[in-house]
Amino acid sequence: MSSRKPTAFTELPIVDVSPLYSENADEWQIAATKLGQAAEETGFLYVTGHRVSLSLRQSLLAQTKRFFALPDEQKMDIYIGKSSSHRGYVPEGEEVMADGKRDRKEALDLGYEVSADHPLVVAGTPMIGPNQWPQLEGFRPAIEAYYNAVFDLGRHLLRGFALALGQPAAFFDKYVTCPPSQLRLLHYPYNADAVDAQGIGAHTDYECFTLLLPTAPGLEVMNGDGQWIDVPLIPDAFVVNIGDMMECWTNGRFVATSHRVRKVKEERYSFPLFFACDYDTVVAPLPEFISGDEPSPYQPIRAGDHLFAQTMQSFSYLIEKQKNGELALPDGAKGLSSFGQEARKKAGANA
């Protein structure tokens, strides 16, 4: 659990990351400094100056609308419970948050495409494997093109965060070779009767950081005073937030900030790419962020096990498999909401 917390911010900072694309490495630090400040003070920020084209984003939305317009039985042909690598369609009510409420959304979960004969798949590594694709002409090429573009943006951000931490730009690259980085196509249906309705409950994200492309308002972020701050749309900008692994690596210097989706009346689509490190990466506070005065509250954690454990506690089909004895949580698995402000509230209640 972090001893730090975000500031009492009332809006998110905007960071132009175009310097990270420069051939002049001296310019990278311009964006890196601003990324580091945002990661420390809010844990959330807007990113502009990226190279994910408008045409790719428009195609992503168009193809996503096609998929969710399909009959339920056709979408269930690729139900996530049929996948051995947690890829596929997630019907409304499948996910359960830490407060026990079921989310009011549907999703298509896709990941870093890995063939069935890849060594990690053959070894049975959770969350790694081939995607389940719907039988829609043009769907897969459009989604893969977007995935590749936003993942490339993630690699540039990773370089910026490394520099912000006083490390070489390529410091984290060795931990991102075949990661379980998931792209979710999320659909919140229109509900005229919704009054302050939950879409996604309060949580932090489990990976290094998240790159979010939303189409409508609804996202809220908790500031350091425990207040929920609205995150309005900014044209051509991604919303980026720090995840659990980056908080652990930095010994709480970077903050995994709790957030939620609520007040969902209008139909809404949202596209988070959860930028993860490789499954077997052991994440622990970097030595330069550990003070000799007191021990770090962060224990070493296997990145993939943390992701899988949180997922196993959130999806009904995986919860059922645990009840049936088909699956067991990884050793040392943390409960839901083990980072960010939610974790601090739990610790305070138990003190």
GIGISUL-V565800 format. One line per field, one symbol per residue. ss: DSSP state (~ for helix, > for strand, _ for the rest). phi: phi as a letter, one per 20 degrees, with the letter a starting at -180 (. if undefined). A space follows every 10 residues. Layout:
# GIGISUL-V565800
ss = ???
phi = ???
This chain:
# GIGISUL-V565800
ss = __________ __>>>>_~~~ ~___~~~~~~ ~~~~~~~~~~ ~__>>>>>__ ___~~~~~~~ ~~~~~~~~__ _~~~~~~~>~ ~~_____>>> ____>>____ _>___>>>>> >_______~~ ~~________ ________~~ ~~~~~~~~~~ ~~~~~~~~~~ ~~~~______ __~~~_____ _>>>>>>>__ _______>>> >>>_____>> >>>>____>> >>_____>>> _______>>> >>_~~~~~~_ ________>> >>_____>>> >>>>>_____ _>>___~~~_ __________ >>~~~~~~~~ ~~__>~~~~~ ~~~_______ _________~ ~~~~~~~~~~ _
phi = .feebffefd befddeegff effeffeffg fffffffffe ecmcaeccme cefffffffg ffffffffff ggfffffdgf feeeclcqfd fgnfecefen fefdacbcdc bgfcffefgf fffmffmdqf eedfecgnff gfffffgfff ffggffffff ffffemdfge gegfecdbee eeddedcdff bfefclefdc ffadeeefac dddedbfqfc ceefeneedf dffcgmdeec cfdgffffge lnfedeefbb cbledffbdb cedeedegge feebgfgfdd effbfffdeg cfgfffffff ffeddgffff fffeneccfg gmfefflecm fffffffffe f
